[in-house]
Amino acid sequence: MGKREIFPLKQETDIVLIRQRVRQAAEAAKLGLVSQTKIVTAASEIARNALIYGGGGECMIEDTVRNGRNAVHLVITDQGKGIADIAKAMVDGYTSGNGLGLGLSGAKRLVDEFIIESDLGKGTRVELWKWR
Amino acid sequence: MPASAIAELLQTHENELLQEWTIAQRAAGIRADLIDEDTVIANSRELLKLLTVAAAAGIDDFESVQWSPIKGMLERLSRSQSRQGFTPSDTATFIFSLKEPLFSRIQQYSDDAAKDIWQINQLLDKLGLYTVECFMTGREAIIREQQESMLELSTPVVELWKGILAIPLIGSLDSNRTQIVMEALLEKIVQTESDIAIIDITGVPTVDTMVAQHLLKTVTAAKLMGAKCIISGIRPQIAATIVHLGVELGDVITKASLADAFQMALKELNVRLVTSATR
């Protein structure tokens, strides 16, 4: 409990590693199988965004306790060009690339708390929480 | 002491340096199980010779041309040692253990020993770090090779029945792999003139929007070729996740298990399996 690790996010294989580590953290926090799958999928979405649109960054993975409940806490940051209009980016089906446009909004629905901050020209920071 | 003098010192004392260096290597703990004495001496002699030649042309600029033979030698050495099971420290120790014998020579013959030792020290550090870098590049190349061989290994398309194909997907589906999977499936559809393709994702741990998008594209492409796709092996947790992600699978036929999908495919082709009453 209370393990905190930071992983680089520079290439596609890093996403695979991050997914595995998030799954381990979710198991350590004793999340159910559905919750585990949800947080892993959300991490995969956000990490891929950081890699494709943000040009890479890093991912912090922590299993911790929040309000007395076991939780997995993720912070994914990139130093890319940032998101101009977050509200628009959060709409289902909107994409600036060629994906389905469900990554951000979908990830938000998969987790218990979702915080996104973006500075134009400086990068994006996404915080994800999933608890028991 | 100018660079040429250092080269001269290396040349005149070659034999003693070589001897002391091999002793120092042995003291630092050589992997006697992986390398024999003769190879150690041969490697050391070659490096010392190359070092002498390179030093004669100047030791300030590690990036300049005269250092490329020595870099090439270190590259070969660290690649081959990495494959033999040496650790990066083992290879770097090979370089670093030259410090002691070389420094004591400089102390003996130089007018400004502190300055010269510092200079040589920096140089040997660079050489040592270079072996570590080569080691890492070697490792990365191995990892890449393995990834590529896994790509080929893990995409078998099998024919379950005349006209029914199945592709059991295992592991994580990222862009490169899905591309290969999709092509393999479409080719096999043409080759076997199949009507139905079952894509089984029981072994896929995560279905995110990119995986979903790839699956949908494959299904659409198969449809264009006149084949019907069934996606099977959607586990409960994956189903719940897909719903929350908001991915619409549209009119894609899905089944919980490969067996269900196969049964449905048989029905679709009007094939009836009958258990015989007597043997």
Interface residues (C-beta under 8 A of the other chain):
Chain A: E12 T13 I15 V16 R19 R23 L33 V34 Q36 T37 K38 V40 T41 S44 E45 R48 D92 G99 L100 L102 G103 S105 G106 A107 R109 L110
Chain B: Q147 S172 D174 S175 N176 P205 T206 V207 D208 T209 M210 A212 Q213 P236 Q237 I238 A240 T241 H244 L245 G246 V247
